[in-house]
């Protein structure tokens, strides 16, 4: 995700990495399509995870789910919803206890 952001392909607005999935709010800013950016994130992270675990094989499901946000005024609410995932899942009592998130508004 950071590579896509730093390369200027997306502008990351919020994310949370959960134990079995992630949520990522971003806007496309470069010439890459949504599918290309997701493919790159999955490929890079799968290679790195397999390298760390000294394993091989698929890490991600082949598909992904997306949702378009049409009104800029909805972005902050969506970001808060994303960041609150560990709370709703009962993983932590406060978001301060969870290290794998960030958001522009929170």
C-alpha positions in Angstrom: 0.0 0.0 0.0 2.8 2.4 0.9 4.6 1.7 -2.4 1.4 2.5 -4.4 1.0 5.7 -2.4 4.7 6.8 -2.5 4.8 6.0 -6.3 1.9 8.4 -6.8 -0.6 5.8 -8.1 -3.0 6.3 -5.2 -3.6 8.7 -2.3 -4.1 6.7 0.9 -6.8 8.1 3.1 -7.3 5.4 5.7 -6.6 1.7 6.3 -6.8 -1.0 8.8 -5.1 -4.4 8.6 -7.1 -7.1 10.2 -6.0 -10.6 11.0 -7.7 -12.0 7.9 -8.3 -9.1 5.6 -7.7 -5.4 5.2 -9.7 -2.2 4.5 -8.1 0.5 2.5 -9.7 3.9 1.6 -7.8 5.6 -1.2 -8.3 7.6 -4.4 -6.6 6.8 -7.7 -4.3 9.5 -8.7 -2.1 8.1 -11.4 -2.5 6.2 -14.6 -3.1 2.8 -13.0 -6.6 1.3 -12.7 -8.1 0.1 -9.5 -7.4 -3.5 -10.5 -3.8 -2.8 -11.3 -3.2 -1.1 -8.0 -4.8 -3.9 -6.0 -2.9 -6.5 -8.1 0.4 -4.8 -7.2 -0.4 -4.5 -3.5 -1.4 -8.2 -3.4 1.7 -9.4 -5.4 4.2 -7.3 -3.4 2.8 -8.2 0.0 2.4 -11.9 -0.9 6.0 -12.1 -2.0 7.2 -10.4 1.2 4.9 -12.5 3.5 6.1 -15.7 1.9 9.7 -14.5 2.2 9.3 -13.8 5.9 7.5 -17.0 6.6 9.8 -19.0 4.3 6.8 -20.4 2.5 5.1 -20.4 -0.9 1.6 -20.1 -2.1 -1.3 -17.8 -2.3 -1.9 -15.3 0.5 -4.9 -13.4 -0.9 -8.2 -14.4 -2.4 -8.3 -13.9 -6.1 -11.0 -11.2 -6.0 -11.5 -8.0 -4.0 -14.5 -5.9 -3.1 -14.7 -2.3 -3.9 -17.1 0.5 -3.1 -17.2 3.9 -4.8 -17.6 7.0 -2.6 -19.2 9.7 -4.6 -19.4 12.6 -2.2 -16.3 14.0 -0.5 -18.2 14.7 2.6 -18.7 11.0 3.1 -14.9 10.2 3.3 -14.4 11.0 6.9 -17.3 8.8 8.0 -16.0 5.9 5.9 -12.5 6.4 7.3 -13.8 6.2 10.9 -15.8 3.1 10.0 -12.7 1.5 8.6 -10.5 2.3 11.5 -13.2 1.0 14.0 -13.1 -2.5 12.6 -10.8 -3.9 15.4 -13.2 -2.5 17.9 -16.3 -4.0 16.3 -14.4 -7.3 16.0 -13.7 -7.3 19.7 -9.9 -7.4 19.2 -9.3 -4.3 21.3 -11.2 -2.0 23.6 -9.8 1.2 22.1 -8.3 1.9 18.8 -5.2 3.1 20.5 -4.5 -0.5 21.4 -4.4 -1.6 17.8 -1.2 -0.7 15.8 -2.2 -1.5 12.2 -4.2 1.4 11.1 -4.0 5.0 10.0 -6.3 7.7 8.7 -6.1 11.3 7.6 -8.9 12.4 9.9 -8.6 10.4 13.1 
